[in-house]
Amino acid sequence: MSKTKPPPSFDGATLSRRIEPKSGVDVGLPLGKQEVKVDGKKVARHYKHAAGKSSTYAPPVVDMIYHMSRSGALSDADAREFVAAKLQAEREIPTKELPPTFDQLLFLSANLTRLVIDPYREKCNTQVQVGTQRAAPLTLDWPIVFGGADFRRLPGELFACVRQAAVQARLAVFATVDQDSDPQDNPASVLMVDVDAPRLDVSHAAAIEITAPSASMLDRDTIAPVLDQLRRATGDRIPIGIAAPAFGAATVVDQTINLDVDFYVADAQWTADVRPSEVFPELSAAPHIAVIADVMDRLRHHCREAAVQLV
């Protein structure tokens, strides 16, 4: 009675477990660790022959061709099992996605070639100070702040993670007065204070943003008295800025530039008179990034660009 040939076994990761080198042949397979000394030229010849004498195939394709050529004809069921195992093995391979460098996150002008910026990047100081003319400016290790979402309506665990990330990276978080806490265990807070109901218990604030329920309320007459109260409450030590909505940002800057403002917050999500109420406003409408250019244009019109900062 003749022996029956065992069915092929496919595990996706090892293509040819059942294929053993023939007796007297140094190299039987191009994969795996060899027990005997390997002739490199012979291995290369095996690979090239398996790939149809072409160097254009990727190694996994070469492996598959070599395996199938040694296994003989496969039934449809075996072919499906083989392909499914290979696909599953590829899915299980962890993808190595390196986080982008700070250099890759910047928009550089075309005349800055890699040759020019390489020495600069090695000594790049990413630390930023907002309100340098104040006794206690807002200092960030990176020019990044967390905001643009209503953290009060998100799970507390998520806001705690945001705070922890800001503490570790020495960044700041936009928060309301009721979210503020002792900065000893929490990140620097940029407190958002509404002009229609200002709260002056801002002792833990690292900076303050004056905002309003509607863009039309961000005028000089409305903001000036609130700004004076906040200056007195903070001893004029920390920077205070004003929201500049995409809806009328130029008007806000023109009316308030002479109020001794430290910075403006260009809010690209605020695209109508009423302040957006969604948790993530970008989900309902695309942000108007042009607000950054609008604010900078008005700042350059009124003063030196470095005199008033843009967040």
C-alpha positions as CSV (number, residue, x, y, z in Angstrom):
1,M,0.0,0.0,0.0
2,S,1.5,3.3,-1.1
3,K,2.0,6.1,1.3
4,T,-0.4,9.0,0.9
5,K,1.2,12.4,0.5
6,P,0.3,14.7,3.5
7,P,-1.7,17.8,2.5
8,P,0.3,21.0,2.4
9,S,0.3,23.1,5.5
10,F,0.2,26.9,5.3
11,D,0.7,29.1,8.3
12,G,1.3,32.4,6.5
13,A,4.6,33.1,8.3
14,T,6.6,30.0,7.3
15,L,6.0,29.2,3.7
16,S,7.8,25.9,3.4
17,R,7.9,24.0,6.7
18,R,7.5,20.6,5.0
19,I,10.1,21.2,2.3
20,E,13.4,19.7,3.4
21,P,16.8,20.1,1.6
22,K,17.7,17.1,-0.5
23,S,20.5,14.9,0.7
24,G,23.8,16.2,-0.4
25,V,22.5,19.7,-1.3
26,D,24.0,22.5,0.7
27,V,21.2,24.9,0.0
28,G,17.7,23.6,-0.4
29,L,15.7,26.7,0.5
30,P,16.5,30.4,0.3
31,L,14.8,31.0,3.6
32,G,15.6,30.2,7.2
33,K,18.8,29.4,9.1
34,Q,21.0,26.8,7.5
35,E,22.8,24.1,9.4
36,V,25.6,23.9,6.9
37,K,27.8,26.5,5.3
38,V,25.9,28.5,2.8
39,D,27.2,29.4,-0.6
40,G,26.1,33.0,-1.2
41,K,26.3,32.7,-5.0
42,K,24.2,29.6,-5.0
43,V,21.5,31.2,-2.8
44,A,21.4,34.2,-5.1
45,R,21.0,31.9,-8.1
46,H,18.1,30.1,-6.3
47,Y,16.4,33.4,-5.7
48,K,16.9,34.7,-9.2
49,H,15.7,31.5,-10.8
50,A,12.6,31.5,-8.6
51,A,11.8,35.0,-9.6
52,G,12.0,34.2,-13.2
53,K,15.5,35.6,-13.6
54,S,14.3,39.0,-12.6
55,S,15.4,41.3,-9.8
56,T,12.2,43.3,-9.8
57,Y,10.2,41.1,-7.4
58,A,10.0,41.9,-3.7
59,P,11.4,39.2,-1.4
60,P,7.9,38.1,-0.2
61,V,6.9,37.5,-3.8
62,V,10.0,35.5,-4.5
63,D,9.3,33.4,-1.4
64,M,5.8,32.7,-2.6
65,I,6.9,31.8,-6.1
66,Y,9.6,29.5,-4.8
67,H,7.2,27.8,-2.4
68,M,4.5,27.2,-5.0
69,S,7.0,25.9,-7.5
70,R,8.2,23.2,-5.1
71,S,4.7,22.3,-3.8
72,G,3.3,21.5,-7.2
73,A,-0.2,22.1,-8.4
74,L,-2.6,23.3,-5.6
75,S,-6.3,22.8,-5.5
76,D,-8.6,25.7,-5.3
77,A,-9.1,25.1,-1.6
78,D,-5.4,25.0,-0.9
79,A,-4.8,28.1,-3.0
80,R,-7.5,30.0,-1.0
81,E,-6.0,28.8,2.3
82,F,-2.5,29.8,1.2
83,V,-3.6,33.3,0.1
84,A,-5.7,33.8,3.3
85,A,-2.7,32.8,5.5
86,K,-0.4,35.2,3.7
87,L,-2.8,38.1,4.0
88,Q,-3.4,37.4,7.7
89,A,0.3,37.2,8.3
90,E,0.8,40.6,6.6
91,R,-2.0,42.1,8.7
92,E,-0.4,40.9,11.9
93,I,3.0,42.5,11.1
94,P,3.1,45.7,13.2
95,T,3.5,48.8,11.1
96,K,6.4,51.0,12.1
97,E,5.1,54.5,11.8
98,L,7.6,56.9,13.2
99,P,6.2,60.1,14.7
100,P,6.9,63.2,12.6
101,T,9.7,65.4,13.7
102,F,9.1,69.0,14.5
103,D,11.0,69.9,11.4
104,Q,8.5,68.0,9.3
105,L,5.6,69.9,10.9
106,L,6.8,73.3,9.8
107,F,6.0,75.0,6.5
108,L,9.4,76.2,5.2
109,S,9.9,78.6,2.3
110,A,11.2,77.3,-0.9
111,N,14.6,78.9,-0.7
112,L,15.4,77.0,2.5
113,T,17.1,73.9,1.2
114,R,18.1,71.0,3.3
115,L,21.7,72.1,3.0
116,V,20.9,75.4,4.6
117,I,18.6,74.3,7.4
118,D,20.6,71.2,8.5
119,P,23.0,73.1,10.8
120,Y,20.1,75.3,12.0
121,R,17.8,72.4,12.9
122,E,20.5,70.8,15.1
123,K,20.4,74.0,17.3
124,C,16.7,74.8,16.9
125,N,15.2,76.3,20.0
126,T,11.5,75.5,20.0
127,Q,10.7,77.3,23.3
128,V,8.1,80.1,22.9
129,Q,7.1,82.9,25.2
130,V,3.8,84.7,24.9
131,G,3.5,88.1,26.5
132,T,7.2,88.8,26.9
133,Q,6.6,92.3,28.2
134,R,4.7,90.9,31.3
135,A,6.3,89.8,34.5
136,A,5.1,86.2,34.1
137,P,4.9,85.4,30.4
138,L,3.4,82.1,29.2
139,T,6.3,79.8,28.4
140,L,5.9,76.8,26.1
141,D,8.5,74.2,25.2
142,W,6.9,73.9,21.8
143,P,4.6,76.4,20.0
144,I,1.5,74.2,20.6
145,V,-1.6,74.7,22.8
146,F,-4.5,72.3,23.2
147,G,-7.9,73.8,22.3
148,G,-10.5,74.0,19.7
149,A,-12.9,71.6,21.5
150,D,-15.4,71.9,24.4
151,F,-13.5,69.8,26.9
152,R,-16.4,70.2,29.4
153,R,-18.6,67.9,27.2
154,L,-16.0,65.2,26.7
155,P,-15.4,62.3,29.1
156,G,-13.3,63.3,32.1
157,E,-10.7,60.7,31.3
158,L,-10.1,62.2,27.9
159,F,-9.5,65.7,29.4
160,A,-7.2,64.1,32.0
161,C,-5.1,62.6,29.2
162,V,-4.9,66.0,27.5
163,R,-3.7,67.6,30.7
164,Q,-1.2,64.8,31.3
165,A,0.2,65.2,27.7
166,A,0.5,69.0,28.2
167,V,2.3,68.5,31.5
168,Q,4.8,66.1,30.0
169,A,5.5,68.3,27.0
170,R,5.3,71.6,28.9
171,L,2.4,73.0,26.8
172,A,-0.7,74.8,27.6
173,V,-4.5,74.0,27.5
174,F,-7.4,76.3,26.8
175,A,-9.9,76.0,29.6
176,T,-12.8,77.7,31.3
177,V,-12.7,79.1,34.8
178,D,-14.5,76.1,36.2
179,Q,-11.9,73.7,34.7
180,D,-9.0,75.6,36.2
181,S,-7.0,74.1,39.0
182,D,-3.7,74.4,40.9
183,P,-1.0,74.5,38.2
184,Q,1.4,72.6,40.4
185,D,0.0,69.3,39.2
186,N,-1.6,70.5,36.0
187,P,-0.5,72.2,32.8
188,A,-0.5,75.9,32.2
189,S,-4.1,77.1,31.5
190,V,-5.2,79.8,29.1
191,L,-8.5,80.7,30.7
192,M,-11.3,81.8,28.4
193,V,-13.3,84.6,30.0
194,D,-16.6,85.8,28.4
195,V,-17.2,89.6,28.2
196,D,-20.9,89.3,29.1
197,A,-20.2,87.5,32.4
198,P,-16.6,87.9,33.4
199,R,-15.3,85.8,36.3
200,L,-12.3,87.3,38.0
201,D,-11.2,84.3,40.0
202,V,-8.2,83.7,37.7
203,S,-5.4,83.3,40.2
204,H,-4.2,80.0,38.6
205,A,-4.2,81.3,35.1
206,A,-1.0,81.4,33.0
207,A,-2.8,83.6,30.4
208,I,-6.3,84.8,29.6
209,E,-8.3,84.9,26.4
210,I,-11.2,87.3,26.3
211,T,-14.0,85.9,24.2
212,A,-17.8,86.4,23.8
213,P,-20.9,84.5,22.8
214,S,-21.0,86.3,19.5
215,A,-18.4,88.0,17.3
216,S,-20.3,91.3,17.3
217,M,-19.7,91.7,21.0
218,L,-15.9,91.8,20.5
219,D,-15.6,95.5,20.2
220,R,-13.6,98.1,22.0
221,D,-16.4,99.4,24.2
222,T,-17.3,96.0,25.5
223,I,-13.8,94.6,25.9
224,A,-12.0,97.6,27.5
225,P,-13.7,97.5,30.9
226,V,-13.3,93.7,31.2
227,L,-9.7,94.0,30.2
228,D,-9.1,96.6,32.9
229,Q,-10.7,94.4,35.6
230,L,-8.6,91.4,34.5
231,R,-5.4,93.5,34.6
232,R,-6.2,94.5,38.2
233,A,-7.2,91.0,39.2
234,T,-3.9,89.5,37.9
235,G,-1.6,92.4,39.0
236,D,-0.8,93.0,35.3
237,R,1.6,90.1,35.5
238,I,0.3,87.6,32.9
239,P,-0.5,88.0,29.2
240,I,-4.1,88.7,28.1
241,G,-5.4,88.2,24.6
242,I,-8.6,88.5,22.6
243,A,-10.3,86.0,20.4
244,A,-10.2,86.9,16.7
245,P,-13.0,84.9,15.0
246,A,-12.8,84.0,11.3
247,F,-16.1,86.0,11.1
248,G,-14.8,89.5,11.4
249,A,-11.3,89.0,12.6
250,A,-10.0,92.2,10.9
251,T,-12.6,94.3,12.6
252,V,-11.8,92.9,16.0
253,V,-8.1,93.7,15.6
254,D,-8.8,97.2,14.2
255,Q,-11.0,98.1,17.2
256,T,-8.9,96.6,20.0
257,I,-5.2,97.0,18.9
258,N,-4.8,100.1,21.1
259,L,-5.9,98.3,24.3
260,D,-2.4,97.0,25.2
261,V,-3.3,93.5,24.0
262,D,-0.6,90.8,24.3
263,F,-1.9,88.3,21.7
264,Y,-4.8,87.4,19.5
265,V,-6.3,83.9,19.1
266,A,-7.1,83.3,15.5
267,D,-10.2,81.1,15.7
268,A,-10.7,79.4,12.3
269,Q,-13.7,77.4,13.6
270,W,-15.7,80.5,14.4
271,T,-17.3,81.1,11.0
272,A,-20.5,82.9,11.9
273,D,-21.5,85.6,14.3
274,V,-22.6,83.2,17.0
275,R,-19.7,81.2,18.6
276,P,-19.8,77.5,17.6
277,S,-21.5,75.3,20.2
278,E,-20.4,71.9,18.8
279,V,-17.9,69.8,20.7
280,F,-15.7,69.6,17.6
281,P,-16.8,72.4,15.2
282,E,-14.8,71.0,12.3
283,L,-17.2,68.1,12.1
284,S,-20.0,70.4,10.9
285,A,-18.0,72.9,8.8
286,A,-14.5,73.3,7.5
287,P,-12.3,75.8,9.4
288,H,-11.4,79.1,7.7
289,I,-7.6,79.0,7.8
290,A,-7.5,82.4,6.1
291,V,-8.2,84.0,9.4
292,I,-4.5,83.7,10.2
293,A,-3.6,85.8,7.2
294,D,-6.3,88.3,8.0
295,V,-5.1,88.8,11.6
296,M,-1.4,89.1,10.5
297,D,-2.3,91.6,7.8
298,R,-4.0,93.9,10.3
299,L,-1.3,93.5,12.9
300,R,1.3,94.5,10.3
301,H,-0.8,97.5,9.4
302,H,-1.0,98.8,13.0
303,C,2.3,97.8,14.6
304,R,5.5,95.7,14.4
305,E,4.7,92.1,13.8
306,A,6.5,91.0,16.9
307,A,4.8,93.5,19.2
308,V,1.5,91.5,19.4
309,Q,1.6,87.7,19.1
310,L,-0.7,85.4,17.3
311,V,-1.9,82.1,18.8
